[in-house]
Amino acid sequence: MKERYLLEISKTPDDYRACIHRGDPRLGHDLGSAALGPEVKLAGDEWHTLGSLVAELATLRKDFYEHVFNERLQLLFGQHLYAQTFGQLDHGEPATGAEAELQIITGDEHAAHLPWVLLARQGRFLCASGWTVALTRPGLEQAPCELPPSPRMLVAMPQPADLPPTAAQAHFEDLEELLRAADHLFQEGKHLCLVTTWEDFRERLNDFQPHILYFYGHGEGTLATSRLLFAGGKGNQRHEVPIVDLAQCLRRATGGPPLLAYVNCCGGDTGGLLGAGWQLGDLVPAVVTNRTTAFIPAARAQAMELWRAVLLDGTAPDAAVAGMYARVGEAGLSFRDARWMTPVLHRHYGTWRSHPPKPRSRLERDPHWRVKLDRVQQFGQVVLQTREMLQERKPRVLAFLWYGEEGQGVGLFAERLKVQLREHLTPGHDFEVCPEWPDQVEVDPYGSFEDRIFEALGVQSIDDVPARIRGETRGARGSDTVLYVRHHPLRRGEVVDPGVLKIYLEWWNDVFAPLLGRANAFGLLGVSFVVRDPGRFIRMLNKHLGSPELSDVVFHPLEHFKRLTRKDLTDFLRSHNVVLPRHLKDKVLDRILEQTGGQYELTLRALYDVVNRAWDLESEEVPEPAADEEEGDW
C-alpha cells in the first residue's frame, strides 16, 4: 500500500512555509521557511529563477523546451523541490524506492504552478518510482468518490473553422472503439455524447447529466485569462468561452457537476486562479488538465492512456495520471521535452471507487476479438518464429514486413501483435515503442535511425539503452524481454524505398542488436506499407532488397493482406466465440460482404455494429421467424 503524504505550502509576507503530514497537521513536520519563491535561483544559475522558469513553461517556445528546460534542468528543478520539502525532514523521510501518494495543498498561484511532478531524489524522478502527485486547495473536503458502472461521458470536441485541425473525429472514433470493446454502452447515442458547439454543450449538459466531462480542442491560457475555444454561429467560427463560464454551467447543471473532468487543450492550467484546475477544482472531485502546450499526437496518446486506466482498469485518477507520466515514449515524447509532464491533476476526493467492466470469460467471448479478424497465416508465422527465437536464443532480432492496400487493416495488424504476443509469450516481458520514421536519411542514415529509436526509448545515447530496457521490466529474472518496435504504416510519397529499408536492417544488425544482448532482451521489429499494387511492391522489394546477409537479424516479408471472404468471417465468429442470432447469421454475413466487397476495415466496422446489436439482445429471447414471413431488413 502506498504511503500518503500531504504537503501544505503557504505564502507569508516574507517567504514560503511548508508542513508535511499524513492527514493530521498536528502530528506533522513543520519545515519552516522553504526556498520556493519566484525569486529563488535554481542551482545558483543567475539566469534561471523559479519564477522565470514557471513563466516560460506556459509559453509555446520550442527552443526553451529543447535547449533550456532539458532533462538536466528538469532534474535540478526536481531535486531542489525535494530538498526544500522532504529533504528537510529530520526523520520519517520516505524510504528509497517506496511508492507514495502525495497531495500538494496550497492557495498560492506560484506554488501551485511549480512542476511538482519533477520531484527527484538521488538523480531519479519520483513519478517514475510509483509516486502520484496531485494539487488541492486548502479547506476542500476530501470526501470519498464513487464512479458508477458505465458512467455517462460528455465529450466536447469543437473544431472552429478558423483554427488548425485537431484530428478530433479520429480521436473520438479511437476513444469509442477502445471503450465500446469493453462495455457496449460506451457508444455515441448511449453513454457517450459528442458535442462541438457551446450551445449544444450547455443543452446536453443538462439533459444528458454526465458523470464525466472530456474537452478536447483548442485553448488559450495566460495569467490574465483562460479560455476554451468552442465553435458556433455562422461559418462555425471560434467562440471563446472563459473557463469561469464553464464552471458556472457545471455549478448549475441539472444533474450536478461531473465527478471527473479532463480539459485536454493547450494551457488549461496556465491561468492560475482562472485556469481549469482552480475554477473547476472545488466543483469536480478530479480535474485533469495541461500545464503547458499540448501537441496533438501526445495529447491523443495521453488521453487514451488515462481513459483506459480510469474506465477500463478502474484506476484512481491520481494513479492514472502517474501512469501517463510513466509512458512518455508511447506518447511520442521524451524526458528531454518538458511537455511530457503537461498533465496535472487537481483533486479533492479522499478515496476513489469505480466499477470497471468485468472482463468476459474467453469461453463467452474473446475480449480482443476485433483485432483478430483473419490474417491468421501472417500472425501464426510471427508467433511461431518468435517462440523459436526465445527457445533457441537466436537470432537476436526478428524483423517482419507486412503490406496491403488502403483499408486492408495494415495498421490493425500491429495492434493484433501487441495484444496476442502478450497471450502467447507469457511469462515473457514485452516492451513496446512506436518510433517515427526518419524524414531524411540520405546524409547520415545510421544517425537518423538512432535519433528516432533513442527518442522513442527516452534515452540520450547508446550507453543508456540496456539500462532503459532493463528498467522497463524492473530487471526481472527468469523471463526474456521482447522489445517490440513498430512503425506506423508507411504510405506512398513518404521517404521510404527498399534501399533505405536495407540500411535500416543493417543498422539493427550492427548497432542495435548488440545493445539488446547487453540487456538480455530480444527484438521484434515491425515495418508496414500501404500500397496501391501489392504485386508490384513485393517484386520491387525482392529486386532491390534481395536476401540481406545479417548475423543477428532475420528478415521476413509476410504474405500481403487480401480481401476477406465468407469463410474468413465464419471462421472468425466460431474461433472467437462471437455470437450472432442464429437465424440471422448467414444473411448478415452475406449482406456485409455485399456492401464492403471484403475490404478489411469496412467489413470489420460493419461486423462490429452487428455484434453490438447482438449484445443489446443478449438478455432477450430472439424469436425464430415464421416460415412464410420475410425476415425483414437487418
C-alpha positions as CSV (number, residue, x, y, z in Angstrom):
1,M,0.0,0.0,0.0
2,K,1.3,3.5,-0.9
3,E,2.3,5.9,1.9
4,R,0.2,9.0,1.9
5,Y,1.7,12.4,2.4
6,L,0.1,15.9,2.5
7,L,2.4,18.8,1.8
8,E,0.9,22.2,2.8
9,I,2.6,25.3,1.4
10,S,1.6,28.8,2.4
11,K,2.8,32.2,1.5
12,T,3.8,34.7,4.2
13,P,4.8,38.3,3.7
14,D,8.5,37.3,3.8
15,D,8.8,33.8,2.4
16,Y,7.1,30.4,1.9
17,R,6.5,27.9,4.6
18,A,5.9,24.1,4.3
19,C,4.5,21.4,6.5
20,I,4.3,17.6,5.8
21,H,1.9,15.3,7.5
22,R,-0.2,12.2,7.0
23,G,-3.6,13.7,7.4
24,D,-3.3,15.4,10.8
25,P,-1.3,18.7,10.7
26,R,-0.9,18.5,14.5
27,L,1.3,15.3,14.0
28,G,3.2,16.7,11.1
29,H,6.6,18.2,10.5
30,D,6.7,22.0,10.3
31,L,9.6,22.6,7.9
32,G,9.6,26.3,8.4
33,S,10.9,28.5,5.6
34,A,11.3,26.9,2.2
35,A,13.1,28.4,-0.8
36,L,10.3,28.1,-3.2
37,G,9.6,31.8,-4.1
38,P,9.7,33.1,-7.6
39,E,13.0,35.0,-7.0
40,V,14.9,31.9,-5.8
41,K,17.7,31.0,-8.2
42,L,17.9,27.4,-9.3
43,A,21.2,25.7,-8.6
44,G,23.0,29.0,-8.4
45,D,22.3,29.9,-12.0
46,E,21.7,33.6,-12.1
47,W,19.7,33.3,-15.3
48,H,17.1,30.9,-14.1
49,T,14.9,31.8,-11.2
50,L,11.9,29.6,-10.2
51,G,9.6,32.3,-11.3
52,S,11.1,32.7,-14.8
53,L,11.1,29.0,-15.4
54,V,7.5,28.7,-14.4
55,A,6.6,31.6,-16.7
56,E,8.5,30.1,-19.6
57,L,6.7,26.7,-19.1
58,A,3.5,28.5,-20.1
59,T,4.8,29.7,-23.4
60,L,5.0,27.9,-26.8
61,R,8.7,28.5,-27.3
62,K,10.1,25.2,-28.6
63,D,13.7,26.4,-28.2
64,F,13.1,26.7,-24.5
65,Y,11.9,23.1,-24.2
66,E,14.7,21.8,-26.3
67,H,17.7,23.9,-25.2
68,V,16.9,25.3,-21.8
69,F,14.5,23.2,-19.9
70,N,16.1,19.9,-20.9
71,E,16.3,16.7,-18.8
72,R,19.2,18.1,-16.8
73,L,17.5,21.3,-15.8
74,Q,14.3,19.3,-15.1
75,L,16.3,17.1,-12.7
76,L,17.9,20.0,-11.0
77,F,14.5,21.6,-10.5
78,G,13.0,18.4,-9.1
79,Q,15.9,17.9,-6.7
80,H,15.5,21.5,-5.5
81,L,11.8,20.9,-4.8
82,Y,12.6,17.7,-2.9
83,A,15.4,19.3,-0.9
84,Q,13.1,22.2,0.2
85,T,10.4,19.8,1.3
86,F,11.0,16.1,2.1
87,G,14.8,16.7,2.2
88,Q,14.3,18.9,5.3
89,L,12.8,16.1,7.4
90,D,14.9,15.1,10.4
91,H,13.3,11.7,10.3
92,G,10.5,9.9,8.6
93,E,11.8,10.7,5.0
94,P,10.1,8.2,2.5
95,A,12.2,5.1,2.0
96,T,14.2,4.9,-1.2
97,G,12.1,3.1,-3.8
98,A,8.9,3.4,-1.8
99,E,5.7,4.3,-3.6
100,A,3.8,7.3,-2.3
101,E,0.6,9.3,-2.8
102,L,1.3,13.0,-2.5
103,Q,-1.1,15.9,-2.3
104,I,0.2,19.5,-2.6
105,I,-2.2,21.7,-0.6
106,T,-1.7,25.4,-1.4
107,G,-3.7,28.5,-2.1
108,D,-0.8,30.3,-3.7
109,E,-0.7,30.6,-7.5
110,H,3.1,30.5,-7.8
111,A,3.4,27.4,-5.5
112,A,0.6,25.6,-7.4
113,H,2.4,26.4,-10.7
114,L,5.7,24.8,-9.6
115,P,6.2,21.5,-11.6
116,W,5.8,19.2,-8.6
117,V,5.8,16.1,-10.8
118,L,9.6,16.7,-11.2
119,L,10.3,15.8,-7.6
120,A,13.5,13.9,-7.7
121,R,15.9,12.2,-5.3
122,Q,19.3,10.8,-5.9
123,G,19.0,11.6,-9.6
124,R,15.7,9.9,-10.2
125,F,12.2,11.3,-10.8
126,L,9.9,10.0,-8.1
127,C,7.0,9.8,-10.5
128,A,9.0,7.0,-12.2
129,S,9.1,5.2,-8.9
130,G,5.4,4.9,-8.3
131,W,4.7,8.4,-6.8
132,T,1.4,10.1,-7.6
133,V,1.2,13.9,-7.3
134,A,-1.9,16.0,-7.2
135,L,-2.9,19.6,-6.3
136,T,-5.7,20.7,-4.0
137,R,-6.9,23.9,-2.3
138,P,-7.0,24.4,1.4
139,G,-10.3,23.7,3.1
140,L,-11.7,21.4,0.4
141,E,-13.4,18.3,1.8
142,Q,-11.5,15.1,0.9
143,A,-14.7,13.0,0.5
144,P,-14.9,9.5,-0.9
145,C,-15.9,9.5,-4.6
146,E,-17.6,6.6,-6.5
147,L,-17.9,6.4,-10.3
148,P,-21.0,4.4,-11.2
149,P,-20.9,1.5,-13.7
150,S,-20.9,2.5,-17.3
151,P,-20.6,6.3,-16.4
152,R,-22.0,8.8,-18.9
153,M,-19.3,10.8,-20.7
154,L,-20.0,14.1,-22.3
155,V,-17.3,14.7,-25.0
156,A,-16.8,18.2,-26.3
157,M,-14.6,18.3,-29.4
158,P,-15.1,21.6,-31.1
159,Q,-13.3,22.4,-34.4
160,P,-13.6,26.1,-35.2
161,A,-13.2,26.6,-39.0
162,D,-10.6,29.4,-38.4
163,L,-8.3,27.2,-36.3
164,P,-5.9,24.4,-37.2
165,P,-7.5,20.9,-37.2
166,T,-7.0,18.7,-34.1
167,A,-7.9,15.3,-35.6
168,A,-10.9,15.4,-33.3
169,Q,-13.1,12.9,-35.3
170,A,-10.3,10.3,-35.5
171,H,-9.7,10.7,-31.8
172,F,-13.3,10.3,-30.9
173,E,-13.5,7.1,-33.1
174,D,-10.5,5.7,-31.4
175,L,-11.9,6.5,-28.0
176,E,-15.3,5.0,-28.8
177,E,-13.7,1.9,-30.2
178,L,-11.5,1.5,-27.1
179,L,-14.4,1.8,-24.6
180,R,-17.1,0.0,-26.6
181,A,-14.9,-3.1,-26.9
182,A,-15.2,-3.5,-23.1
183,D,-18.7,-2.1,-22.5
184,H,-21.3,-1.8,-25.3
185,L,-22.9,1.2,-23.6
186,F,-19.9,3.3,-24.4
187,Q,-21.1,4.4,-27.8
188,E,-22.4,7.6,-29.2
189,G,-26.1,7.8,-28.6
190,K,-25.9,5.8,-25.4
191,H,-23.4,6.6,-22.7
192,L,-21.1,8.7,-25.0
193,C,-22.4,12.1,-26.1
194,L,-20.4,14.2,-28.6
195,V,-20.9,17.9,-28.9
196,T,-19.0,20.5,-30.9
197,T,-20.7,23.9,-30.2
198,W,-21.1,25.8,-27.0
199,E,-24.9,25.8,-27.5
200,D,-25.0,22.1,-27.8
201,F,-22.7,21.7,-24.8
202,R,-25.0,23.7,-22.5
203,E,-28.1,21.8,-23.7
204,R,-26.7,18.3,-23.4
205,L,-25.0,19.0,-20.1
206,N,-28.5,19.3,-18.6
207,D,-30.4,16.6,-20.4
208,F,-27.5,14.0,-20.6
209,Q,-26.4,14.7,-17.0
210,P,-22.8,13.3,-17.5
211,H,-20.6,11.7,-14.8
212,I,-17.5,12.6,-16.8
213,L,-16.6,15.6,-18.9
214,Y,-13.9,15.4,-21.6
215,F,-12.9,18.5,-23.6
216,Y,-10.5,18.0,-26.5
217,G,-9.6,21.0,-28.6
218,H,-8.0,24.4,-28.6
219,G,-7.5,26.6,-25.5
220,E,-5.7,29.8,-24.6
221,G,-4.2,30.5,-21.2
222,T,-2.2,33.3,-19.5
223,L,-2.3,34.6,-16.0
224,A,-4.8,37.2,-17.3
225,T,-7.2,34.9,-19.0
226,S,-8.0,31.2,-19.6
227,R,-10.5,30.2,-22.4
228,L,-11.7,27.2,-24.3
229,L,-12.3,27.7,-28.0
230,F,-15.7,26.3,-29.0
231,A,-17.3,26.6,-32.4
232,G,-20.5,28.3,-33.1
233,G,-22.5,30.7,-35.1
234,K,-22.4,31.1,-38.9
235,G,-19.4,29.6,-40.5
236,N,-18.6,27.6,-37.4
237,Q,-16.1,30.2,-36.2
238,R,-14.4,30.3,-32.9
239,H,-16.4,31.0,-29.8
240,E,-14.3,31.9,-26.8
241,V,-15.6,30.6,-23.5
242,P,-13.8,31.6,-20.3
243,I,-13.3,28.6,-18.0
244,V,-15.1,30.7,-15.4
245,D,-18.2,30.4,-17.6
246,L,-17.7,26.7,-17.9
247,A,-17.5,26.4,-14.1
248,Q,-20.7,28.3,-13.7
249,C,-22.5,26.0,-16.2
250,L,-21.3,22.9,-14.2
251,R,-22.3,24.5,-11.0
252,R,-25.9,25.0,-12.2
253,A,-26.2,21.7,-14.2
254,T,-29.4,19.8,-13.6
255,G,-27.6,16.6,-12.6
256,G,-24.9,18.4,-10.7
257,P,-21.2,18.7,-11.7
258,P,-19.4,15.7,-13.1
259,L,-17.1,13.5,-10.9
260,L,-14.2,13.8,-13.3
261,A,-13.2,16.4,-15.9
262,Y,-10.3,16.2,-18.4
263,V,-9.6,19.6,-20.1
264,N,-7.2,18.5,-22.8
265,C,-6.1,21.7,-24.5
266,C,-3.1,24.0,-24.5
267,G,-2.6,25.8,-21.3
268,G,-5.6,24.6,-19.4
269,D,-3.8,25.1,-16.1
270,T,-1.8,28.2,-17.1
271,G,-4.4,30.7,-15.9
272,G,-3.7,30.2,-12.2
273,L,-6.8,31.3,-10.4
274,L,-8.6,31.4,-13.8
275,G,-7.4,28.0,-15.0
276,A,-9.3,24.8,-15.2
277,G,-7.8,23.3,-12.0
278,W,-8.7,26.3,-9.8
279,Q,-12.1,27.1,-11.4
280,L,-13.4,23.5,-11.5
281,G,-11.4,22.0,-8.6
282,D,-13.9,22.9,-5.9
283,L,-16.8,21.5,-8.0
284,V,-15.3,18.4,-9.6
285,P,-13.5,15.9,-7.4
286,A,-10.9,15.2,-10.1
287,V,-9.8,17.7,-12.8
288,V,-7.0,16.7,-15.2
289,T,-5.7,19.4,-17.5
290,N,-2.5,20.5,-19.3
291,R,0.3,22.5,-17.6
292,T,1.6,23.9,-20.9
293,T,1.5,23.3,-24.7
294,A,-0.3,20.1,-25.8
295,F,0.6,18.7,-29.2
296,I,-1.9,16.6,-31.0
297,P,-0.2,13.2,-31.1
298,A,0.9,13.3,-27.5
299,A,-2.4,14.8,-26.3
300,R,-4.3,12.0,-28.0
301,A,-2.0,9.2,-26.7
302,Q,-2.0,10.5,-23.2
303,A,-5.8,10.8,-23.2
304,M,-6.2,7.2,-24.4
305,E,-3.9,6.0,-21.6
306,L,-6.0,8.0,-19.0
307,W,-9.4,6.7,-20.1
308,R,-8.1,3.1,-20.4
309,A,-6.8,3.3,-16.9
310,V,-9.8,5.0,-15.3
311,L,-12.7,3.5,-17.2
312,L,-11.5,0.0,-18.1
313,D,-9.0,-0.8,-15.4
314,G,-10.7,1.0,-12.5
315,T,-7.6,3.1,-11.6
316,A,-8.0,6.2,-9.5
317,P,-7.3,9.4,-11.4
318,D,-4.1,10.2,-9.4
319,A,-2.6,6.8,-10.3
320,A,-3.8,7.1,-13.9
321,V,-2.1,10.5,-14.4
322,A,1.1,9.0,-12.9
323,G,0.8,6.2,-15.5
324,M,0.7,8.9,-18.2
325,Y,4.0,10.2,-16.9
326,A,5.5,6.8,-16.9
327,R,4.6,6.1,-20.6
328,V,6.5,9.0,-22.0
329,G,7.8,7.1,-25.0
330,E,4.4,5.7,-26.0
331,A,3.0,9.3,-26.1
332,G,5.7,10.3,-28.6
333,L,7.6,12.4,-26.1
334,S,10.9,12.1,-24.2
335,F,12.2,13.4,-20.9
336,R,14.3,16.0,-22.8
337,D,11.0,17.7,-23.7
338,A,9.2,19.4,-20.9
339,R,5.8,18.6,-22.4
340,W,6.0,15.0,-21.0
341,M,4.9,16.4,-17.7
342,T,2.0,18.5,-19.0
343,P,-0.9,16.6,-17.4
344,V,-1.6,17.9,-13.9
345,L,-4.3,16.7,-11.5
346,H,-6.3,18.8,-9.1
347,R,-8.3,16.6,-6.7
348,H,-10.4,16.9,-3.6
349,Y,-11.6,13.3,-3.4
350,G,-10.3,11.2,-0.5
351,T,-10.8,7.6,-1.8
352,W,-11.8,6.7,-5.3
353,R,-14.0,3.8,-6.2
354,S,-15.2,2.7,-9.6
355,H,-16.9,-0.3,-11.3
356,P,-14.9,-1.1,-14.4
357,P,-16.4,-3.5,-17.0
358,K,-15.9,-7.1,-15.9
359,P,-13.8,-9.0,-18.5
360,R,-15.8,-11.6,-20.2
361,S,-14.8,-15.2,-20.0
362,R,-12.8,-16.4,-23.0
363,L,-15.4,-19.2,-23.3
364,E,-18.1,-16.5,-23.6
365,R,-16.3,-14.0,-25.9
366,D,-12.8,-13.1,-26.6
367,P,-12.3,-9.5,-25.3
368,H,-9.9,-8.7,-28.1
369,W,-11.9,-10.3,-30.9
370,R,-12.0,-7.1,-33.1
371,V,-8.2,-7.2,-33.8
372,K,-8.2,-10.9,-34.7
373,L,-10.2,-10.9,-37.9
374,D,-8.4,-13.2,-40.4
375,R,-4.6,-12.7,-41.0
376,V,-4.2,-16.0,-39.2
377,Q,-1.4,-17.1,-41.5
378,Q,0.6,-13.9,-41.1
379,F,0.2,-13.8,-37.3
380,G,0.9,-17.5,-36.9
381,Q,4.2,-17.0,-38.7
382,V,5.2,-14.2,-36.3
383,V,4.3,-16.1,-33.2
384,L,5.9,-19.4,-34.2
385,Q,9.2,-17.7,-35.2
386,T,9.2,-15.5,-32.0
387,R,8.8,-18.6,-29.9
388,E,11.6,-20.3,-31.7
389,M,13.8,-17.3,-31.2
390,L,13.3,-17.3,-27.5
391,Q,13.8,-21.1,-27.2
392,E,16.9,-21.3,-29.4
393,R,18.3,-17.9,-28.1
394,K,18.8,-16.8,-31.7
395,P,18.6,-14.7,-33.7
396,R,18.7,-11.6,-31.5
397,V,16.1,-9.8,-33.7
398,L,13.2,-10.8,-35.9
399,A,12.1,-8.2,-38.5
400,F,8.8,-8.6,-40.2
401,L,7.3,-6.6,-43.1
402,W,3.7,-6.6,-44.0
403,Y,1.7,-4.7,-46.6
404,G,-1.6,-4.3,-48.3
405,E,-3.9,-1.8,-50.0
406,E,-5.6,1.1,-48.2
407,G,-8.3,-0.2,-45.9
408,Q,-7.0,-3.7,-45.6
409,G,-6.1,-3.4,-41.9
410,V,-2.3,-2.8,-42.2
411,G,-2.3,-0.7,-39.1
412,L,-4.6,-3.0,-37.1
413,F,-2.2,-5.9,-37.6
414,A,0.3,-4.1,-35.4
415,E,-2.3,-3.8,-32.7
416,R,-3.0,-7.5,-33.0
417,L,0.6,-8.4,-32.5
418,K,0.7,-6.2,-29.4
419,V,-2.4,-7.9,-27.9
420,Q,-1.7,-11.5,-28.8
421,L,2.0,-11.6,-28.2
422,R,1.2,-11.0,-24.6
423,E,-1.0,-14.0,-24.6
424,H,1.3,-16.3,-26.5
425,L,4.7,-15.3,-24.9
426,T,3.8,-15.4,-21.2
427,P,5.7,-15.2,-18.9
428,G,8.0,-13.1,-21.1
429,H,8.1,-9.4,-20.7
430,D,7.0,-7.1,-23.5
431,F,8.1,-3.6,-24.1
432,E,6.5,-1.6,-27.0
433,V,7.7,1.6,-28.6
434,C,6.4,3.4,-31.7
435,P,9.2,5.5,-33.2
436,E,8.5,7.8,-36.1
437,W,10.2,7.1,-39.4
438,P,13.1,9.4,-40.2
439,D,12.3,12.3,-42.6
440,Q,15.7,12.4,-44.1
441,V,18.3,9.6,-44.2
442,E,20.5,10.5,-47.1
443,V,23.2,12.4,-45.2
444,D,23.5,10.2,-42.1
445,P,21.3,7.1,-42.3
446,Y,22.6,5.4,-39.1
447,G,22.4,8.7,-37.2
448,S,18.8,9.3,-38.4
449,F,17.6,5.9,-37.2
450,E,19.5,6.2,-33.9
451,D,17.8,9.6,-33.2
452,R,14.3,8.2,-33.8
453,I,14.8,5.0,-31.8
454,F,16.6,6.7,-28.9
455,E,13.8,9.4,-28.8
456,A,11.2,6.7,-28.6
457,L,13.1,5.0,-25.8
458,G,13.6,8.2,-24.0
459,V,17.4,7.9,-23.8
460,Q,20.2,10.2,-24.9
461,S,22.9,7.8,-26.0
462,I,23.7,4.2,-26.9
463,D,25.1,3.5,-23.4
464,D,21.6,4.3,-21.9
465,V,19.7,1.7,-24.0
466,P,20.4,-1.5,-22.0
467,A,19.5,0.2,-18.7
468,R,16.3,1.6,-20.1
469,I,15.2,-1.8,-21.3
470,R,16.1,-3.5,-18.0
471,G,14.4,-0.6,-16.1
472,E,11.1,-1.1,-18.0
473,T,10.9,-4.7,-16.9
474,R,12.4,-3.9,-13.5
475,G,15.3,-6.3,-14.2
476,A,13.1,-9.3,-13.7
477,R,15.0,-12.6,-13.9
478,G,13.8,-15.9,-15.4
479,S,12.0,-14.3,-18.3
480,D,13.2,-12.7,-21.6
481,T,12.2,-9.2,-22.6
482,V,10.9,-8.8,-26.1
483,L,11.3,-5.2,-27.3
484,Y,8.5,-4.7,-29.9
485,V,9.4,-1.8,-32.1
486,R,6.6,-0.9,-34.6
487,H,6.4,1.9,-37.0
488,H,3.2,3.4,-38.2
489,P,2.2,2.3,-41.7
490,L,4.2,4.0,-44.4
491,R,2.3,5.3,-47.5
492,R,3.2,6.3,-51.0
493,G,5.1,9.5,-51.1
494,E,6.9,9.0,-47.8
495,V,10.7,8.8,-47.7
496,V,11.0,5.1,-47.9
497,D,12.4,2.8,-50.5
498,P,13.9,-0.7,-50.4
499,G,17.4,0.7,-50.2
500,V,16.6,2.7,-47.1
501,L,15.0,-0.4,-45.6
502,K,18.1,-2.4,-46.2
503,I,20.2,0.2,-44.4
504,Y,17.8,0.1,-41.5
505,L,18.1,-3.6,-41.2
506,E,21.9,-3.3,-41.3
507,W,21.7,-0.7,-38.5
508,W,19.7,-3.1,-36.4
509,N,22.2,-5.8,-37.0
510,D,25.4,-3.7,-36.5
511,V,24.3,-1.3,-33.8
512,F,21.1,-2.2,-32.0
513,A,21.2,-6.0,-31.7
514,P,24.4,-5.8,-29.6
515,L,22.6,-3.4,-27.2
516,L,19.7,-5.9,-26.9
517,G,22.2,-8.6,-26.0
518,R,23.6,-6.4,-23.2
519,A,20.1,-6.1,-21.8
520,N,19.3,-9.8,-22.1
521,A,16.5,-8.8,-24.5
522,F,15.3,-9.8,-27.9
523,G,13.9,-7.5,-30.6
524,L,10.8,-7.7,-32.7
525,L,10.7,-5.1,-35.5
526,G,7.5,-4.4,-37.5
527,V,7.6,-2.3,-40.6
528,S,4.4,-2.0,-42.7
529,F,3.4,-0.4,-46.0
530,V,0.1,0.7,-47.5
531,V,0.5,0.3,-51.3
532,R,-1.6,0.6,-54.4
533,D,-0.3,-2.5,-56.1
534,P,0.8,-5.3,-53.7
535,G,2.2,-7.5,-56.5
536,R,4.4,-4.7,-57.9
537,F,5.5,-3.7,-54.4
538,I,6.8,-7.1,-53.5
539,R,8.6,-7.5,-56.9
540,M,10.4,-4.2,-56.3
541,L,11.2,-5.2,-52.8
542,N,12.7,-8.5,-53.8
543,K,14.7,-6.9,-56.6
544,H,16.3,-4.2,-54.5
545,L,16.5,-5.8,-51.1
546,G,17.4,-9.3,-52.1
547,S,18.5,-11.5,-49.1
548,P,20.4,-9.3,-46.7
549,E,23.4,-11.0,-45.1
550,L,22.8,-10.3,-41.4
551,S,24.3,-12.1,-38.5
552,D,21.8,-11.1,-35.7
553,V,18.7,-10.1,-37.6
554,V,16.4,-12.4,-39.6
555,F,14.0,-10.6,-42.0
556,H,10.7,-12.0,-43.2
557,P,8.2,-10.3,-45.6
558,L,4.7,-11.7,-44.8
559,E,2.1,-12.5,-47.5
560,H,0.1,-9.5,-48.5
561,F,-3.3,-8.8,-46.9
562,K,-6.1,-9.9,-49.2
563,R,-9.7,-9.1,-49.2
564,L,-12.0,-11.1,-46.8
565,T,-14.2,-14.0,-47.9
566,R,-17.3,-15.5,-46.3
567,K,-15.2,-18.3,-44.9
568,D,-12.9,-15.8,-43.2
569,L,-15.9,-14.3,-41.4
570,T,-17.4,-17.7,-40.4
571,D,-14.1,-19.0,-39.1
572,F,-13.6,-15.8,-37.2
573,L,-17.0,-15.9,-35.4
574,R,-16.5,-19.5,-34.5
575,S,-12.9,-19.1,-33.3
576,H,-13.6,-16.1,-31.1
577,N,-17.0,-17.0,-29.7
578,V,-18.8,-14.1,-31.2
579,V,-22.5,-14.9,-31.0
580,L,-25.0,-13.6,-33.5
581,P,-28.7,-14.5,-33.6
582,R,-28.6,-17.9,-35.3
583,H,-31.4,-17.4,-37.7
584,L,-29.8,-14.1,-39.0
585,K,-26.1,-15.0,-39.2
586,D,-25.9,-16.2,-42.8
587,K,-27.9,-13.3,-44.1
588,V,-25.9,-10.8,-42.0
589,L,-22.6,-12.1,-43.3
590,D,-23.7,-12.1,-46.9
591,R,-25.0,-8.5,-46.6
592,I,-21.8,-7.3,-45.0
593,L,-19.6,-8.7,-47.8
594,E,-22.0,-7.4,-50.4
595,Q,-21.7,-3.9,-49.0
596,T,-18.0,-3.9,-48.3
597,G,-16.6,-6.0,-51.1
598,G,-14.4,-7.8,-48.5
599,Q,-12.4,-4.7,-47.7
600,Y,-11.0,-5.4,-44.2
601,E,-11.7,-2.2,-42.3
602,L,-15.2,-1.7,-43.8
603,T,-16.0,-5.3,-43.1
604,L,-14.8,-5.0,-39.5
605,R,-16.8,-1.9,-38.9
606,A,-20.0,-3.5,-40.3
607,L,-19.4,-6.6,-38.3
608,Y,-18.7,-4.5,-35.2
609,D,-22.0,-2.8,-35.5
610,V,-23.9,-6.0,-35.9
611,V,-22.2,-7.7,-32.9
612,N,-23.1,-4.7,-30.8
613,R,-26.8,-5.1,-31.8
614,A,-26.5,-8.7,-30.7
615,W,-25.2,-7.5,-27.3
616,D,-28.3,-5.5,-26.9
617,L,-30.4,-8.6,-27.5
618,E,-28.4,-10.9,-25.2
619,S,-30.9,-10.6,-22.3
620,E,-33.9,-11.1,-24.6
621,E,-35.1,-14.2,-26.4
622,V,-34.8,-13.7,-30.1
623,P,-37.9,-15.4,-31.8
624,E,-37.5,-17.6,-34.8
625,P,-39.2,-16.1,-37.9
626,A,-42.2,-17.8,-39.3
627,A,-41.6,-19.9,-42.3
628,D,-43.9,-17.9,-44.6
629,E,-42.7,-14.5,-43.4
630,E,-40.0,-12.3,-44.7
631,E,-37.2,-11.7,-42.1
632,G,-37.0,-8.0,-42.9
633,D,-34.0,-5.8,-43.2
634,W,-31.4,-6.5,-40.6
